[in-house]
Amino acid sequence: MAVQEIRAFNRFYTNLIGALDYSRHLHTPFTLTEARVLYELAHARRTDAADLRVELSLDAGHLSRMLSKFEERQLVTRRPSEQDARRQRIELTTRGKEAASLLEDRAQEAVSSLVGRIAPEDRPRLTAAMSTVREILHDDHRFTPGPRVVLRSPRPGDLGWAIERNASVYAAEYGWDEEYEALVARIVADYASGRDPHREAMWVAELDGERAGCVFCVRDDAPGTARLRLLLVDPAARGHGIGGRLVDTCVAFARQAGYDALVLWTNDVLSGARRIYERAGFELIAENPHHSFGRDLVGQDWRLTL
């Protein structure tokens, strides 16, 4: 019985996700295997050809031909490893990084579209079931489970963490000063002191049990409108789709709470966050230059009709 069910599930999921027709579904010239190799190269600090072969269970000859093709297209460079000259060090070129980033964006869009057709109340059950499948079928020799991402309600200490991480991350990456930390503190304090539990919420993302991101959904001044605030993914946790999951959860909550629209304010320098908002269906409705947080910025207002 288990054999038949697993085979039936494989056929169903393969047809659903379009894994056998990767280039058509994501509009790229890469096969599924080529995309997997580019993904591994983009997310590993250092990768040898032998590591790729073992990690992806690829035939050595097949991998070698693939890497030669990538090299001809100037997507990768190959050179002897510093640790062992018998091994080849593989690295993405600038063109290769752009190709991998495009693949990641389109894969995220495809999965987001799929998730968007699932009722919000069914999504936690779906992700839990998929996690269970990975855990049960895990085999140390072939399958290495990815980091476990969990979204949860806030616990004591999470509000303070949200303030500290927002201030630290934006100071390190964009040079924003204490004015931004003060703004974040006010937003968090307002949420904590006057939250309507039926209409406002915060989610904390954990990666392998460690806090990795957060987002807030609060009432806006405009009637029937909710506001997404303080979306954050810790730099060490990026690349796991956490930002998209946080935004999708916020959108689903706003719909379920009966809001007509979800709005947000961001700045044009936050390109990664803007891509997430666009994939979720938000539309840019206004832009205004301003000087805040010690920098000249361009503020952006985004809106999603629910």
Summary of the structure (lengths in Angstrom):
residues: 306
radius of gyration: 21.7
end to end distance: 42.9
largest distance: 66.5
contacts: 851
relative contact order: 0.08
helix: 52%
strand: 23%
